[in-house]
């Protein structure tokens, strides 16, 4: 009989401890380049690489085999499981911006160079 009481008490303790796991604070872990649509809207065709770096910052990953394609990536691993990811690919030709793609919308003014 005492073994049954011990098992019941053990089960009660384990179930109450497992309920406390939701009280533990888990931090958010951001990685990469945080970009907003308003930053991407500043990009224009024929911008130099230096101008793109001024607007967006340095890309998160450099490709040693293709210096004309830059990848911007942002990931947020939320402590409560709410994960978030955004990507932007910036393409150059002859050191001038020619196209962007990814999770951001291209602005209506993208095809208008800054010089005009």
ZIFENBEL-V235220 format. One line per field, one symbol per residue. phi: phi as a letter, one per 40 degrees, with the letter a starting at -180 (. if undefined). burial: + if it has 16 or more other C-alpha atoms within 10 Angstrom, else -. A space follows every 10 residues. Layout:
phi: ???
burial: ???
//
This chain:
phi: .ccccccccc cccccccccc cccccbccbc agccbbcccc cccbdgcccc cccccbgccc bbbccaccbb bbbbbbcccb gccabababb bbafgbcbab ahcbcccccd cbcccc
burial: ---------- ---------- ---------- -++++----+ +-+++++++- -+---+-++- -------+++ ++++++---- -----+++++ ++---+++++ ---+-+---+ ------
//
